[in-house]
Amino acid sequence: MSDKKVKPEPEPEQKEENTQAEAGSEQKEEGAQPEAKPEEKKEIINSEIIGKKVFFLNPSVNIQNQIMDELSQHEYEVYSVRNFAHLTRVLKKYIDSVVYINLDDTQKAEAEKWIDMISAAVPDVRVGIFSSSADETLKDKYVKKPKVTCGFVNIRFDMKKTVQQIIKILESMNVKGRRKYLRASIENEETATINMSQGSGSFVNGVIRDISVVGFSCTFESDPALIKNTLYKDIQIRLHTMLIKVEAIVFGSRTENDKKVYVLLFSQRTDPDVSVKVRKYVRQNLQHKMETYYK
């Protein structure tokens, strides 16, 4: 472990790193009339700051592994959904989301009916279509719908070009908002842990509370007394089944519930493969939370 003092790297923009996990904590609301059926409180979500969510309905394996994975590596918040009813429920909460429908794995009549319904119920939702069909009549049928503003994407061609096509569309709609990085809040989950060398062959174990491609916060079983602005090496992080080795700079600390919480930033020498794995973990974590919400 190194105790070399270094100039701190730029602070991650905590206020702009809100994710589904952070934006999804709902306030409770009591009905004005006891006999009325309780309604789920509509949460005010400022997507201009935290960004919009991008949902893929019935994505194929190729769409998930090539398109969605690549979009998540560009820090877009993407989710897969297998059910029209689940998606409808989610969109009533995230009212200005983007939805891409895989027409190849969806009943076309059902898709058309759903697009018309969601246009009336949640007018700010934007829709795009995926299909391997080269039928121009089919394409015209959907792109002429006022709601289908995100294009008719043909997935028979180069997936890399398809991703770039989608990114241009998402950029034009400012889907990321002012958020730069996706962050997974994993407090009390213990799906991500940290192991740090303290020198002389001793190690200290801890639990990560939240993580993004920029850095993470964590607590330890016993306080290692980390020094602010100091670079520490020999850090091992486990994200589910992924084990990564990093070095990080201590940005600061705070005390919560008599526990010392440290904030560390990944050093600029971090292997790019680490960033890929962190983004993959963040996406999986957010997907799990979303599924818990709509089920």
C-alpha positions as a Markdown table, in Angstrom:
| # | Residue | x | y | z |
|---|---|---|---|---|
| 1 | Met | 0.0 | 0.0 | 0.0 |
| 2 | Ser | 1.3 | 3.4 | -0.9 |
| 3 | Asp | 0.8 | 6.5 | 1.1 |
| 4 | Lys | 2.0 | 8.8 | -1.6 |
| 5 | Lys | 0.4 | 12.2 | -1.5 |
| 6 | Val | -1.0 | 13.3 | -4.9 |
| 7 | Lys | -3.1 | 16.2 | -6.2 |
| 8 | Pro | -6.7 | 15.1 | -6.0 |
| 9 | Glu | -8.5 | 14.3 | -9.2 |
| 10 | Pro | -11.7 | 16.2 | -10.1 |
| 11 | Glu | -14.6 | 15.5 | -7.8 |
| 12 | Pro | -17.3 | 13.3 | -9.3 |
| 13 | Glu | -20.4 | 15.4 | -9.8 |
| 14 | Gln | -22.5 | 13.8 | -7.1 |
| 15 | Lys | -25.6 | 15.8 | -7.8 |
| 16 | Glu | -25.5 | 14.8 | -11.5 |
| 17 | Glu | -24.9 | 11.1 | -10.9 |
| 18 | Asn | -28.4 | 10.3 | -9.8 |
| 19 | Thr | -29.6 | 6.9 | -11.1 |
| 20 | Gln | -32.7 | 4.9 | -11.0 |
| 21 | Ala | -31.7 | 3.6 | -7.6 |
| 22 | Glu | -31.3 | 7.2 | -6.3 |
| 23 | Ala | -34.3 | 8.7 | -8.1 |
| 24 | Gly | -36.5 | 5.7 | -7.3 |
| 25 | Ser | -37.0 | 6.2 | -3.5 |
| 26 | Glu | -40.7 | 7.1 | -3.3 |
| 27 | Gln | -42.4 | 9.3 | -0.7 |
| 28 | Lys | -45.6 | 7.9 | 0.8 |
| 29 | Glu | -48.9 | 9.7 | 0.3 |
| 30 | Glu | -52.1 | 9.3 | 2.3 |
| 31 | Gly | -55.4 | 9.5 | 0.5 |
| 32 | Ala | -57.5 | 12.6 | 1.2 |
| 33 | Gln | -60.6 | 10.4 | 1.6 |
| 34 | Pro | -60.4 | 7.2 | 3.6 |
| 35 | Glu | -62.7 | 5.3 | 1.3 |
| 36 | Ala | -60.7 | 6.2 | -1.8 |
| 37 | Lys | -58.5 | 3.5 | -3.3 |
| 38 | Pro | -54.9 | 4.3 | -2.4 |
| 39 | Glu | -52.9 | 5.6 | -5.4 |
| 40 | Glu | -49.1 | 5.5 | -5.9 |
| 41 | Lys | -47.6 | 8.9 | -5.4 |
| 42 | Lys | -46.2 | 10.4 | -8.5 |
| 43 | Glu | -42.6 | 11.3 | -7.8 |
| 44 | Ile | -41.2 | 14.5 | -9.3 |
| 45 | Ile | -38.2 | 13.4 | -11.3 |
| 46 | Asn | -36.1 | 16.1 | -13.1 |
| 47 | Ser | -34.8 | 14.2 | -16.1 |
| 48 | Glu | -33.1 | 17.4 | -17.3 |
| 49 | Ile | -30.6 | 16.8 | -14.5 |
| 50 | Ile | -30.5 | 13.0 | -14.0 |
| 51 | Gly | -31.3 | 12.0 | -17.6 |
| 52 | Lys | -34.0 | 9.9 | -19.2 |
| 53 | Lys | -34.3 | 6.2 | -19.2 |
| 54 | Val | -34.1 | 4.1 | -22.4 |
| 55 | Phe | -36.2 | 0.9 | -22.4 |
| 56 | Phe | -36.0 | -2.0 | -24.9 |
| 57 | Leu | -39.1 | -4.1 | -25.2 |
| 58 | Asn | -38.5 | -7.8 | -26.0 |
| 59 | Pro | -34.8 | -7.3 | -27.0 |
| 60 | Ser | -33.1 | -10.2 | -28.7 |
| 61 | Val | -29.8 | -11.6 | -27.4 |
| 62 | Asn | -28.0 | -9.7 | -30.1 |
| 63 | Ile | -29.7 | -6.4 | -29.1 |
| 64 | Gln | -28.8 | -7.0 | -25.5 |
| 65 | Asn | -25.2 | -8.0 | -26.0 |
| 66 | Gln | -24.3 | -5.6 | -28.8 |
| 67 | Ile | -26.6 | -2.6 | -28.7 |
| 68 | Met | -27.6 | -2.3 | -25.1 |
| 69 | Asp | -24.2 | -3.2 | -23.8 |
| 70 | Glu | -22.6 | -0.6 | -26.0 |
| 71 | Leu | -25.1 | 2.1 | -25.0 |
| 72 | Ser | -24.4 | 1.4 | -21.3 |
| 73 | Gln | -20.7 | 1.8 | -22.0 |
| 74 | His | -21.6 | 5.3 | -23.3 |
| 75 | Glu | -23.3 | 6.0 | -19.9 |
| 76 | Tyr | -26.9 | 5.7 | -21.2 |
| 77 | Glu | -29.3 | 4.2 | -18.6 |
| 78 | Val | -30.8 | 1.3 | -20.5 |
| 79 | Tyr | -33.3 | -1.4 | -19.4 |
| 80 | Ser | -34.8 | -4.5 | -20.9 |
| 81 | Val | -38.5 | -5.3 | -20.4 |
| 82 | Arg | -40.4 | -8.4 | -21.5 |
| 83 | Asn | -44.0 | -7.3 | -20.9 |
| 84 | Phe | -46.2 | -4.5 | -22.2 |
| 85 | Ala | -48.0 | -4.3 | -18.9 |
| 86 | His | -44.8 | -3.9 | -16.9 |
| 87 | Leu | -43.5 | -1.3 | -19.4 |
| 88 | Thr | -46.7 | 0.7 | -19.2 |
| 89 | Arg | -46.5 | 0.8 | -15.4 |
| 90 | Val | -42.9 | 2.0 | -15.5 |
| 91 | Leu | -43.7 | 4.7 | -18.0 |
| 92 | Lys | -46.4 | 6.2 | -15.8 |
| 93 | Lys | -43.6 | 6.9 | -13.4 |
| 94 | Tyr | -40.8 | 7.9 | -15.9 |
| 95 | Ile | -43.0 | 9.9 | -18.2 |
| 96 | Asp | -40.4 | 11.2 | -20.6 |
| 97 | Ser | -38.6 | 7.9 | -21.3 |
| 98 | Val | -37.5 | 6.5 | -24.6 |
| 99 | Val | -38.8 | 3.1 | -25.7 |
| 100 | Tyr | -37.4 | 0.9 | -28.5 |
| 101 | Ile | -39.7 | -2.0 | -29.5 |
| 102 | Asn | -38.3 | -5.1 | -31.1 |
| 103 | Leu | -41.0 | -5.8 | -33.7 |
| 104 | Asp | -39.5 | -9.2 | -34.6 |
| 105 | Asp | -40.3 | -10.6 | -31.2 |
| 106 | Thr | -43.6 | -8.8 | -30.7 |
| 107 | Gln | -47.1 | -9.2 | -32.1 |
| 108 | Lys | -47.3 | -6.3 | -34.6 |
| 109 | Ala | -51.0 | -5.7 | -33.9 |
| 110 | Glu | -50.3 | -5.6 | -30.2 |
| 111 | Ala | -47.4 | -3.2 | -30.7 |
| 112 | Glu | -49.4 | -0.9 | -32.8 |
| 113 | Lys | -52.3 | -0.8 | -30.3 |
| 114 | Trp | -49.8 | -0.2 | -27.4 |
| 115 | Ile | -48.1 | 2.7 | -29.2 |
| 116 | Asp | -51.5 | 4.4 | -29.7 |
| 117 | Met | -52.5 | 3.8 | -26.1 |
| 118 | Ile | -49.2 | 5.0 | -24.6 |
| 119 | Ser | -49.4 | 8.1 | -26.9 |
| 120 | Ala | -52.6 | 9.1 | -25.2 |
| 121 | Ala | -51.7 | 8.1 | -21.7 |
| 122 | Val | -48.1 | 9.3 | -21.5 |
| 123 | Pro | -47.6 | 11.8 | -24.3 |
| 124 | Asp | -44.0 | 12.6 | -23.5 |
| 125 | Val | -42.7 | 9.1 | -24.1 |
| 126 | Arg | -40.7 | 8.7 | -27.3 |
| 127 | Val | -40.8 | 5.5 | -29.3 |
| 128 | Gly | -38.5 | 3.8 | -31.8 |
| 129 | Ile | -38.8 | 0.5 | -33.6 |
| 130 | Phe | -36.3 | -2.4 | -34.1 |
| 131 | Ser | -36.8 | -4.9 | -36.9 |
| 132 | Ser | -34.8 | -7.1 | -39.3 |
| 133 | Ser | -37.6 | -6.7 | -41.9 |
| 134 | Ala | -36.8 | -4.8 | -45.1 |
| 135 | Asp | -40.5 | -4.3 | -45.8 |
| 136 | Glu | -40.8 | -0.6 | -46.7 |
| 137 | Thr | -44.5 | -0.7 | -46.2 |
| 138 | Leu | -44.1 | -1.9 | -42.7 |
| 139 | Lys | -41.5 | 0.8 | -42.0 |
| 140 | Asp | -43.7 | 3.6 | -43.4 |
| 141 | Lys | -46.6 | 2.3 | -41.3 |
| 142 | Tyr | -44.7 | 3.0 | -38.1 |
| 143 | Val | -42.6 | 6.0 | -38.9 |
| 144 | Lys | -45.7 | 7.9 | -39.9 |
| 145 | Lys | -47.1 | 7.5 | -36.4 |
| 146 | Pro | -46.6 | 10.8 | -34.4 |
| 147 | Lys | -45.3 | 8.8 | -31.5 |
| 148 | Val | -42.5 | 7.0 | -33.4 |
| 149 | Thr | -39.9 | 9.8 | -33.2 |
| 150 | Cys | -36.8 | 7.6 | -32.6 |
| 151 | Gly | -36.7 | 6.0 | -35.9 |
| 152 | Phe | -37.2 | 2.5 | -37.5 |
| 153 | Val | -33.8 | 0.8 | -36.9 |
| 154 | Asn | -33.0 | -2.2 | -39.2 |
| 155 | Ile | -30.9 | -4.7 | -37.2 |
| 156 | Arg | -29.9 | -6.7 | -40.3 |
| 157 | Phe | -26.9 | -4.4 | -40.8 |
| 158 | Asp | -23.7 | -3.5 | -39.0 |
| 159 | Met | -24.5 | -3.3 | -35.3 |
| 160 | Lys | -21.8 | -0.7 | -34.7 |
| 161 | Lys | -23.5 | 1.6 | -37.2 |
| 162 | Thr | -26.8 | 0.8 | -35.5 |
| 163 | Val | -25.4 | 1.9 | -32.1 |
| 164 | Gln | -24.1 | 5.1 | -33.6 |
| 165 | Gln | -27.4 | 5.8 | -35.2 |
| 166 | Ile | -29.2 | 5.4 | -31.9 |
| 167 | Ile | -26.7 | 7.5 | -30.1 |
| 168 | Lys | -27.2 | 10.4 | -32.5 |
| 169 | Ile | -31.0 | 10.1 | -31.8 |
| 170 | Leu | -30.5 | 10.0 | -28.1 |
| 171 | Glu | -28.0 | 12.9 | -28.2 |
| 172 | Ser | -30.5 | 15.0 | -30.1 |
| 173 | Met | -33.0 | 14.5 | -27.3 |
| 174 | Asn | -30.5 | 15.3 | -24.6 |
| 175 | Val | -31.3 | 11.9 | -23.0 |
| 176 | Lys | -28.4 | 12.1 | -20.6 |
| 177 | Gly | -29.4 | 15.4 | -19.3 |
| 178 | Arg | -26.7 | 17.0 | -17.1 |
| 179 | Arg | -25.7 | 13.7 | -15.7 |
| 180 | Lys | -22.3 | 12.4 | -16.8 |
| 181 | Tyr | -22.0 | 9.1 | -15.0 |
| 182 | Leu | -24.4 | 6.3 | -14.0 |
| 183 | Arg | -24.1 | 5.3 | -10.3 |
| 184 | Ala | -25.4 | 2.3 | -8.6 |
| 185 | Ser | -26.4 | 2.8 | -5.0 |
| 186 | Ile | -25.9 | -0.5 | -3.2 |
| 187 | Glu | -26.1 | 0.3 | 0.4 |
| 188 | Asn | -27.2 | -2.7 | 2.5 |
| 189 | Glu | -26.9 | -5.0 | -0.5 |
| 190 | Glu | -23.4 | -6.3 | 0.0 |
| 191 | Thr | -23.1 | -7.3 | -3.6 |
| 192 | Ala | -19.9 | -5.3 | -3.9 |
| 193 | Thr | -17.0 | -5.6 | -1.5 |
| 194 | Ile | -13.5 | -4.1 | -1.1 |
| 195 | Asn | -10.3 | -5.6 | 0.2 |
| 196 | Met | -7.3 | -3.2 | 0.8 |
| 197 | Ser | -3.8 | -3.9 | 1.7 |
| 198 | Gln | -2.5 | -2.2 | 4.9 |
| 199 | Gly | 1.1 | -3.3 | 4.4 |
| 200 | Ser | 3.0 | -6.0 | 6.1 |
| 201 | Gly | 0.7 | -8.6 | 4.7 |
| 202 | Ser | -2.4 | -7.4 | 6.5 |
| 203 | Phe | -5.7 | -6.5 | 4.8 |
| 204 | Val | -8.9 | -4.8 | 5.7 |
| 205 | Asn | -12.3 | -5.7 | 4.3 |
| 206 | Gly | -15.2 | -3.5 | 3.6 |
| 207 | Val | -18.5 | -3.0 | 1.8 |
| 208 | Ile | -19.1 | -0.6 | -1.2 |
| 209 | Arg | -22.1 | 1.7 | -0.7 |
| 210 | Asp | -22.2 | 3.1 | -4.2 |
| 211 | Ile | -20.1 | 3.0 | -7.3 |
| 212 | Ser | -19.7 | 4.6 | -10.7 |
| 213 | Val | -16.9 | 4.6 | -13.3 |
| 214 | Val | -15.4 | 7.6 | -11.5 |
| 215 | Gly | -15.2 | 6.2 | -8.0 |
| 216 | Phe | -17.0 | 4.7 | -5.0 |
| 217 | Ser | -17.8 | 5.1 | -1.4 |
| 218 | Cys | -17.3 | 2.4 | 1.2 |
| 219 | Thr | -17.2 | 1.4 | 4.8 |
| 220 | Phe | -14.8 | -1.0 | 6.5 |
| 221 | Glu | -15.0 | -3.6 | 9.3 |
| 222 | Ser | -12.4 | -1.6 | 11.2 |
| 223 | Asp | -11.4 | 1.9 | 10.3 |
| 224 | Pro | -8.2 | 1.9 | 8.3 |
| 225 | Ala | -7.7 | 5.6 | 8.9 |
| 226 | Leu | -7.2 | 6.4 | 5.2 |
| 227 | Ile | -5.5 | 9.8 | 4.5 |
| 228 | Lys | -7.2 | 12.3 | 2.3 |
| 229 | Asn | -5.6 | 13.0 | -1.1 |
| 230 | Thr | -3.4 | 9.8 | -0.7 |
| 231 | Leu | -3.1 | 7.3 | -3.5 |
| 232 | Tyr | -3.6 | 3.7 | -2.3 |
| 233 | Lys | -2.7 | 0.7 | -4.4 |
| 234 | Asp | -3.4 | -3.0 | -4.0 |
| 235 | Ile | -7.1 | -2.5 | -3.8 |
| 236 | Gln | -9.3 | -5.5 | -4.8 |
| 237 | Ile | -13.0 | -4.9 | -5.6 |
| 238 | Arg | -15.5 | -7.7 | -6.1 |
| 239 | Leu | -18.6 | -6.9 | -8.1 |
| 240 | His | -20.8 | -10.0 | -7.9 |
| 241 | Thr | -18.5 | -12.5 | -9.6 |
| 242 | Met | -16.2 | -10.0 | -11.1 |
| 243 | Leu | -12.9 | -9.3 | -9.3 |
| 244 | Ile | -11.0 | -6.2 | -10.3 |
| 245 | Lys | -7.7 | -4.6 | -9.1 |
| 246 | Val | -7.5 | -0.9 | -8.9 |
| 247 | Glu | -5.7 | 2.0 | -7.3 |
| 248 | Ala | -7.6 | 5.0 | -5.9 |
| 249 | Ile | -7.2 | 8.4 | -4.3 |
| 250 | Val | -9.1 | 9.2 | -1.1 |
| 251 | Phe | -11.3 | 12.2 | -1.9 |
| 252 | Gly | -12.7 | 12.5 | 1.6 |
| 253 | Ser | -14.8 | 10.9 | 4.4 |
| 254 | Arg | -17.9 | 11.5 | 6.5 |
| 255 | Thr | -19.5 | 9.8 | 9.4 |
| 256 | Glu | -23.0 | 8.2 | 9.1 |
| 257 | Asn | -24.6 | 6.3 | 12.0 |
| 258 | Asp | -21.3 | 6.1 | 13.8 |
| 259 | Lys | -19.7 | 4.6 | 10.8 |
| 260 | Lys | -16.8 | 6.2 | 8.8 |
| 261 | Val | -17.7 | 6.4 | 5.1 |
| 262 | Tyr | -14.8 | 6.9 | 2.7 |
| 263 | Val | -15.1 | 8.3 | -0.8 |
| 264 | Leu | -12.4 | 7.2 | -3.3 |
| 265 | Leu | -11.7 | 8.2 | -6.9 |
| 266 | Phe | -10.2 | 5.8 | -9.4 |
| 267 | Ser | -6.8 | 7.0 | -10.5 |
| 268 | Gln | -6.2 | 8.0 | -14.1 |
| 269 | Arg | -4.0 | 4.9 | -14.5 |
| 270 | Thr | -7.0 | 2.7 | -14.1 |
| 271 | Asp | -7.2 | -0.1 | -16.7 |
| 272 | Pro | -9.9 | 0.6 | -19.3 |
| 273 | Asp | -11.2 | -2.9 | -18.7 |
| 274 | Val | -12.0 | -1.9 | -15.2 |
| 275 | Ser | -14.3 | 0.8 | -16.5 |
| 276 | Val | -16.0 | -1.7 | -18.7 |
| 277 | Lys | -16.7 | -4.0 | -15.8 |
| 278 | Val | -17.9 | -1.3 | -13.5 |
| 279 | Arg | -20.4 | -0.1 | -16.1 |
| 280 | Lys | -21.5 | -3.6 | -16.6 |
| 281 | Tyr | -22.1 | -4.0 | -12.9 |
| 282 | Val | -23.9 | -0.7 | -12.6 |
| 283 | Arg | -26.2 | -1.7 | -15.5 |
| 284 | Gln | -27.0 | -5.1 | -13.9 |
| 285 | Asn | -27.7 | -3.5 | -10.6 |
| 286 | Leu | -30.1 | -0.9 | -12.0 |
| 287 | Gln | -31.8 | -3.5 | -14.1 |
| 288 | His | -32.4 | -5.6 | -11.0 |
| 289 | Lys | -33.9 | -2.7 | -9.1 |
| 290 | Met | -36.2 | -1.8 | -12.1 |
| 291 | Glu | -37.5 | -5.4 | -12.2 |
| 292 | Thr | -38.2 | -5.3 | -8.5 |
| 293 | Tyr | -40.2 | -2.1 | -9.0 |
| 294 | Tyr | -42.5 | -3.3 | -11.8 |
| 295 | Lys | -43.0 | -6.8 | -10.5 |
